Amino acid sequence: MASTAADAARRIGIRLAALAQDGLTFAPTDYDLDRYRQVGQLAADLLAVLGAVQPPAALETLDVGWFGLDSLPPLSLGRVNDRQLQRALAHHRDPALATEFD
């Protein structure tokens, strides 16, 4: 980062910090839209100076959707497995089922 970019980033950071600090006690309302616009613009300015805008990572979620149980993508087996999904659906369909502990 060039000296001019570092100076610009420092100045923007100081303005962001001051705006955030003022916002803790001096915002006219909890939803001060002008303050949000200022923070958004300063953040955009900072990204432009730093050149920190990157394309999304390969594993970043870019979309959401629903899958049928028979057409699920590969599961993260460290977090959930097929049996757990089947049991959760069974309990959703029949709330009277007894609680299961593993």
C-alpha positions as CSV (number, residue, x, y, z in Angstrom):
1,M,0.0,0.0,0.0
2,A,1.5,3.3,-1.1
3,S,2.0,6.1,1.5
4,T,-0.8,8.1,0.0
5,A,-3.2,5.1,0.3
6,A,-2.0,4.5,3.8
7,D,-2.7,8.1,4.7
8,A,-6.1,8.0,3.1
9,A,-7.0,4.8,4.9
10,R,-5.8,6.3,8.2
11,R,-8.0,9.4,7.7
12,I,-11.0,7.4,6.7
13,G,-10.4,5.1,9.8
14,I,-10.3,8.1,12.1
15,R,-13.6,9.4,10.6
16,L,-15.2,6.0,11.0
17,A,-14.1,5.7,14.6
18,A,-15.4,9.2,15.4
19,L,-18.7,8.5,13.8
20,A,-19.0,5.2,15.6
21,Q,-18.1,6.8,19.0
22,D,-20.6,9.6,18.5
23,G,-23.2,7.1,17.6
24,L,-23.0,5.4,21.0
25,T,-24.5,8.4,22.8
26,F,-25.4,11.2,20.4
27,A,-27.6,9.6,17.7
28,P,-31.0,11.2,17.5
29,T,-32.6,7.8,17.2
30,D,-31.6,4.2,17.2
31,Y,-32.3,4.1,13.4
32,D,-30.3,7.2,12.3
33,L,-30.3,6.6,8.6
34,D,-28.0,9.5,7.9
35,R,-25.4,7.9,10.2
36,Y,-25.8,4.6,8.4
37,R,-25.3,6.2,5.0
38,Q,-22.1,8.0,6.3
39,V,-20.7,4.7,7.6
40,G,-21.6,2.9,4.4
41,Q,-19.9,5.6,2.3
42,L,-16.8,5.7,4.5
43,A,-16.5,1.9,4.3
44,A,-16.9,2.0,0.5
45,D,-14.2,4.7,0.4
46,L,-11.9,2.6,2.5
47,L,-12.3,-0.4,0.3
48,A,-11.6,1.6,-2.8
49,V,-8.4,3.0,-1.2
50,L,-7.2,-0.4,0.0
51,G,-8.3,-2.3,-3.1
52,A,-9.7,-4.9,-0.8
53,V,-12.7,-5.9,-2.9
54,Q,-12.2,-9.6,-3.8
55,P,-14.4,-12.1,-5.7
56,P,-16.3,-14.5,-3.4
57,A,-14.3,-17.4,-2.1
58,A,-14.9,-20.8,-3.7
59,L,-16.8,-22.1,-0.7
60,E,-18.8,-19.0,0.0
61,T,-22.6,-19.4,-0.2
62,L,-23.9,-17.6,-3.3
63,D,-27.5,-18.9,-3.3
64,V,-30.1,-20.5,-1.0
65,G,-32.7,-23.1,-1.8
66,W,-34.5,-26.2,-0.7
67,F,-33.7,-29.8,-1.5
68,G,-35.8,-32.9,-1.3
69,L,-34.4,-35.6,1.0
70,D,-33.6,-37.8,-2.0
71,S,-31.7,-35.0,-3.8
72,L,-29.5,-33.5,-1.1
73,P,-26.0,-32.3,-2.0
74,P,-23.2,-34.0,-0.1
75,L,-23.6,-33.6,3.6
76,S,-21.0,-32.2,6.0
77,L,-21.0,-35.4,8.1
78,G,-19.2,-33.7,10.9
79,R,-22.3,-31.7,11.5
80,V,-25.3,-33.7,10.3
81,N,-25.9,-37.1,8.8
82,D,-28.8,-38.7,6.9
83,R,-30.3,-40.4,9.9
84,Q,-30.5,-37.1,11.8
85,L,-32.2,-35.4,8.9
86,Q,-34.7,-38.3,8.6
87,R,-35.5,-38.1,12.4
88,A,-35.8,-34.3,12.3
89,L,-38.3,-34.6,9.5
90,A,-40.2,-37.4,11.3
91,H,-40.5,-35.2,14.4
92,H,-41.6,-32.2,12.3
93,R,-44.3,-34.3,10.7
94,D,-45.4,-35.8,14.0
95,P,-44.8,-33.5,17.0
96,A,-46.1,-36.2,19.3
97,L,-43.1,-38.4,18.8
98,A,-41.0,-39.0,21.9
99,T,-37.8,-36.9,22.3
100,E,-34.7,-38.8,21.2
101,F,-31.3,-38.5,22.8
102,D,-28.1,-39.8,21.3
